[in-house]
Amino acid sequence: MTNKDFCKSLKYVEKKDDEPATRNPKLETRNMKEIIQNLNKRTPLTIKMSVVIVILGVLAWIAFDYMQSRAFKNIFQAQLFEKLTHQAIEDRISFNQHIRKHHQLVALFFTQKNFSNYVEEQMWLQDDAIQVKYHRRPPAWFPPASIQRAFIQPHCVLLLDAQSRVREVYSRSGTLSPSLLQPSSLLLAKSRGQSFLVNIDDAPYVVASDPYADSQGRLRATLMVASPINDEFLIAAVDSSDPGHIVALVAPEEDPQVLKVVTSSNLQEVPAGSSIESLKSRYLVTGEEFFDYGASDIYIRLVSFISAEEVDLLTKSIISSQQKQRIYAAPVFIIAFGLLMFWITRRIERLTRYIIEFSQNKLGVKQEGLEKGDQLYVLESRFHRLTEDVLESREALIREAERRLVLEKERIEMLEKERQLSLLHSVTEIVGVGVMLKSNGGLQAANKPMENFAEVCGGLSVFDIKDAQSLELNLLDKKGNKHVFDVSSPKILKEKKIFLVQDVTKIKAHTEALEYMAVHDALTGLPNRILLYDRLNQAILAGQRERKPFALLMIDVDRFKDINDTLGHHAGDIVLKQVGARLESVIRQADTIARIGGDEFAILLSVPDIEVAKEMTHRLLSTMKQPIIIDGNNLYVKISVGIALYPVHGEDTDALMKRSDVAMYVAKRGQSGFSVYNGY
Amino acid sequence: MFHRLSLVKKVFLSLSAALILSAVTFAQQDTLKGLRGPAFSDPSKIQEMPEEWGKQPIKYEASAGDADIAIALDQQMYPALSPFIREYAKSHNLKIAINEGTCGITTGMLSRKTADIGGVCCPPDVTDRFRGLQYHTIGIMSLVIIVHPDNPIDNITFEQAQKIFQGEITRWSELKTADGKKGPDTPIQVITRLHCKIRPGHWRLLLDNEELFTPGITDVGAIPDMIFQVAANQRAIGNELVSMVYQYEKNKGKVKILKINGYNPLELSNLLSLKYPLYHVYSLTTWEEKWVANPKAKKLVDYLMQEVELQGSKLYLVPVSQLKKAGWKFKGNELIGEPR
């Protein structure tokens, strides 16, 4: 984005002096939105990403810092607590040893020559008025300081005579409790040979004592060492130089569940009388187990503390050190990121250029109106346009391919049709079928036979059957001869209509002759049995439909066999021809006469009743009264007729045929000329 | 072959075998006696107390308040008996104050007459015996020798145990594993908890007194520390009551219990027959003199002894009835001697 563009975008927010006083807040919001969008679009990618990474980095930093601090603190506290637990064990062991050293110190005294000499020199009499000798400095019977240093510095050392009366006392503080100056037999018994923990004047003490016997085994004295278990004792016992590490003796008061501090190694921080629970808010506390000396008369527990504040400070110092490291690392990271972004944007720009060149050079798309925005936006737009261009090119290619495919298909079809047409011409010419084409240019004879037909019948136009598929044309040639043409139009070509023209005159005539012969008697020319049956069936259907009666007459030539036998078959044939002709001459055109075999004829008469049939039969018989001349000789021929009436004597073909036949035989037998079926 | 011998020879051989066996037994007992401390104190000796103490009535500590019975238990007895005591208090509608402490605290409270019942896990010393105080043994429990769980040693002799704690056996390689191999070639770290030094029994059944232990011991003052030290150190060996081992193993780490002379301390029959020689004696006390005796306390002690009889094995305790059957010596209700 150039400075000019930026200024342009800023113009939207500049207040113009001539603006009206009333302002539309929605419009302003929209303008602001547009400005921000515009600004966002035009700001270089590197700058934008740097801003985003800084913002996200700061947020991540805060979140990470928070989570890390918490996690670190928890881990640190857990580890510290574990360490403190170990420390507490060490503290207890150290404390335990310190307690035991009191008894060990007693034993040390007995090993020292100066002590044994001193005690054995003393002549403490039983009735002596007790004069206790007090020492503020180590007396002569003490071990040398160099040896004593390896043990402990007791608070007080008491030398008792054989009657357990205190004779000499060394005390660092001066005053001593009467319980120590006049020890009970129980205290002496419990502390004998061990360090005994006991409450003296409501303060915990460790007391150790042992009787001293001379070389003859006579009891000469008892040495007792005692120290109050106070802050000084704990500091010496635990020997911790760490100010944050505090140990305390705790014991329950009235409520056994509530432990309170008896004394501690740091009474300022952990004062006597404070409850453990109240201290847990400020300290990590551990090591509440019993001391199980079995020689302790007091309920005592040693507790170790570590200041929670110190834990916090330590945690903070470590976290702060990590924060510093992150602060140093951040600029490096940002610069590295910036360089990376710069490299990426360069690659993006190069890619954009490639796309533009590809669109221009390979796809031939003009690159007009290039987008303005950051590198990624331009790349997106370019890529989007490229995809559109590619798709468009693809569509165009597909369309062109389809068009070419259609053309090619048509060309192939045309070639095929032309091939077929050529074949057709050859074939039709051989078989004598005329081919005529009809196009915009008019009718055209496509082969020789067609030319001949046109010439004979007076032109091509007579063969145009227009839109008919096929048609049989009856035409006369120039000489007046009748011709039948079979014209068909198979519509092979789109633009050319083809007509196939065949002269079927002879075929037609031949076919008609065959058809006629099939239903007519060759001798008499009358319909034969097949045609009779057809007509009879039609008459029955009509009769059924219209309730129209008709009569079937069965006729037989009397003594025809004799004619044949005597006059020969030639004469027989003449008789049959004459009989047929005479009978045909009598009947009406609507009636049917047929020769159904040998000398048998049948007539189908359309009559309203039997009487009319009989009348017609009389007329038939009358025609036979004239002689038939054969070779100059008169031959009188008679016929017998059997009549069956539909529907009175039968309603189907077989019944009518059979019954008329029966009636005919009756007539023949009776020489009566005719007979009507009467149910014989 | 034995059948073919004459009767005289058979009697002679049998007597010889019996003599040898007795000699071995005595020798073993002598060995035990040699370094082993006393198991019990003389019950006839009591601690001298001022005359006014004898007249002193029982006066509970402030924490016990207006309880019907005040009990002081050491920390070994507390987890074992406190559930029964609470159950008893509930069923008998009694208010019973239980103070958890140590043997010293318990006997301290008895010496101050601030409890009706005391519960200790060591046999009483003279200093624990007071006029009118009656001890009632409820059972004995194994004191076990423990090592780190990775230690391949499973079994040691009693003599080896004594030598280890004395510092005469200083490396694990001087001992053998179950398959006869040498133990690891590492120094032995002895952990002790030398409590109740003046009382008989307990660790003193291993070595009589502190002076017999090696100077190189690490002595701890609390039971959990003993378990922790052994569980954390592969070279360590220590000793602790079996119930305490199981109680603290969860928090302080696993340890392994060794057999002694091939005898498993967890089998109570081994302890009963003294084949396993280390144990603690669990006892309760009651006051017998009229002005201090609490009949309710006596009934409670009877109830607790009965419960231990019934459920002793769950508590790892050998109950009194079995001890009596096995010939352990009693005076009244108090166990005072091992069987011959």
Contacts between the chains, C-beta under 8 A, distances in Angstrom:
chain1	res1	chain2	res2	distance
A	89	B	220	7.7
A	89	B	225	5.1
A	89	B	228	6.0
A	89	B	229	7.5
A	92	B	220	7.0
A	92	B	221	5.2
A	92	B	222	5.8
A	92	B	225	5.8
A	93	B	218	6.9
A	93	B	219	7.5
A	93	B	220	5.7
A	93	B	221	7.0
A	93	B	225	6.8
A	95	B	221	6.9
A	96	B	219	6.3
A	96	B	220	6.6
A	96	B	221	3.5
A	97	B	219	7.0
A	99	B	221	7.6
A	100	B	219	6.9
A	184	B	50	7.7
A	185	B	47	7.5
A	185	B	48	5.3
A	185	B	49	7.7
A	186	B	47	6.2
A	186	B	49	6.8
A	186	B	111	6.1
A	186	B	127	6.7
A	189	B	47	6.3
A	189	B	126	7.1
A	189	B	127	4.4
A	190	B	127	5.4
A	190	B	198	7.5
A	192	B	198	6.8
A	193	B	197	6.2
A	193	B	198	5.8
A	194	B	197	4.4
A	194	B	198	5.9
A	196	B	104	7.9
A	197	B	104	7.3
A	198	B	108	7.6
A	252	B	63	6.9
A	253	B	62	7.9
A	253	B	63	7.6
A	254	B	62	4.8
A	254	B	63	5.1
A	255	B	63	6.7
A	256	B	63	5.5
A	256	B	99	6.7
A	256	B	100	7.3
A	289	B	222	4.2
A	289	B	223	7.3
A	289	B	224	4.9
A	289	B	225	7.1
A	290	B	75	5.5
A	290	B	101	7.6
A	290	B	102	6.1
A	290	B	222	5.7
A	290	B	223	7.5
A	291	B	102	7.3
A	291	B	221	4.7
A	291	B	222	5.9
A	292	B	74	7.8
A	292	B	75	6.3
A	292	B	102	4.9
A	292	B	103	7.9
A	292	B	193	6.9
A	292	B	195	5.2
A	292	B	221	6.9
A	292	B	222	5.8
A	292	B	223	5.9
A	293	B	102	6.8
A	293	B	104	6.0
A	293	B	195	5.3
A	293	B	196	7.5
A	293	B	221	6.5
A	294	B	74	8.0
A	294	B	102	5.7
A	294	B	103	4.2
A	294	B	104	5.0
A	294	B	122	6.4
A	294	B	195	3.9
A	294	B	196	3.0
A	294	B	197	7.6
A	294	B	199	6.5
A	295	B	104	5.2
A	295	B	195	7.1
A	295	B	196	6.5
A	295	B	197	6.4
A	295	B	198	6.9
A	296	B	102	6.0
A	296	B	104	4.2
A	296	B	105	6.4
A	296	B	108	7.8
A	297	B	104	5.6
A	297	B	105	6.6
A	297	B	107	7.8
A	297	B	108	3.5
A	297	B	111	7.7
A	298	B	105	6.9
A	298	B	108	7.2
A	299	B	99	8.0
A	299	B	101	5.5
A	299	B	105	5.4
